[in-house]
Amino acid sequence: MASEHTPADDVVYDLVSVQYHALKAAQTYDKYQQDAHDHAEIREFFAQCAEEDARRAQRCHELLAQVTGSSQS
């Protein structure tokens, strides 16, 4: 799989883009949780969103390593 793709391929760009946006969103949800300080259910929802985006970013990292032939760190 690694030999089929270079860092300039669309699939690599797409994975990096999803990873970036997932990490950015996970960071933003921290602010949203602070804003919802009196609403436990809403804070929990934002925490769940952050966890989902963190997992999505990690999966992108794994897929990027496969596609580019890099070792994961």
C-alpha positions as CSV (number, residue, x, y, z in Angstrom):
1,M,0.0,0.0,0.0
2,A,2.8,2.4,0.8
3,S,4.4,2.3,-2.6
4,E,1.2,3.4,-4.3
5,H,1.0,6.8,-2.7
6,T,3.2,9.9,-2.2
7,P,2.7,12.7,0.2
8,A,1.3,14.8,-2.6
9,D,-1.6,12.4,-3.3
10,D,-5.1,13.5,-2.8
11,V,-5.8,10.7,-0.3
12,V,-2.9,11.9,1.9
13,Y,-4.1,15.5,1.7
14,D,-7.7,14.4,2.6
15,L,-6.5,12.4,5.6
16,V,-4.4,15.3,6.8
17,S,-7.3,17.6,6.4
18,V,-9.7,15.4,8.4
19,Q,-7.0,15.0,11.1
20,Y,-6.5,18.7,11.3
21,H,-10.2,19.5,11.5
22,A,-10.8,16.7,14.1
23,L,-8.0,18.0,16.3
24,K,-9.1,21.6,15.9
25,A,-12.7,20.6,16.8
26,A,-11.6,18.6,19.8
27,Q,-9.8,21.7,21.1
28,T,-12.8,23.9,20.5
29,Y,-15.1,21.6,22.5
30,D,-13.1,22.4,25.6
31,K,-14.3,26.0,25.3
32,Y,-17.9,24.8,24.7
33,Q,-17.7,22.7,27.9
34,Q,-16.6,25.7,29.9
35,D,-19.5,27.7,28.4
36,A,-21.9,25.0,29.6
37,H,-20.7,25.0,33.2
38,D,-24.2,24.8,34.7
39,H,-25.5,22.2,32.2
40,A,-24.1,18.7,33.0
41,E,-25.8,17.0,30.1
42,I,-24.6,19.5,27.6
43,R,-21.0,19.4,29.1
44,E,-21.2,15.6,28.7
45,F,-22.3,15.9,25.1
46,F,-19.4,18.2,24.3
47,A,-17.0,15.8,26.0
48,Q,-18.3,13.0,23.9
49,C,-17.9,15.1,20.7
50,A,-14.3,15.8,21.7
51,E,-13.6,12.1,22.4
52,E,-15.0,11.1,19.0
53,D,-12.9,13.7,17.2
54,A,-9.8,12.7,19.1
55,R,-10.4,9.0,18.0
56,R,-11.0,10.2,14.4
57,A,-7.7,12.1,14.5
58,Q,-5.8,9.1,15.8
59,R,-7.3,6.9,13.1
60,C,-6.2,9.4,10.5
61,H,-2.7,9.2,12.0
62,E,-2.7,5.4,11.7
63,L,-4.0,5.5,8.1
64,L,-1.4,8.2,7.1
65,A,1.3,5.9,8.4
66,Q,0.0,3.1,6.3
67,V,-0.4,5.1,3.2
68,T,3.0,6.9,3.4
69,G,4.9,3.9,4.7
70,S,6.0,5.9,7.8
71,S,6.3,4.5,11.2
72,Q,3.8,5.7,13.8
73,S,5.0,7.8,16.7
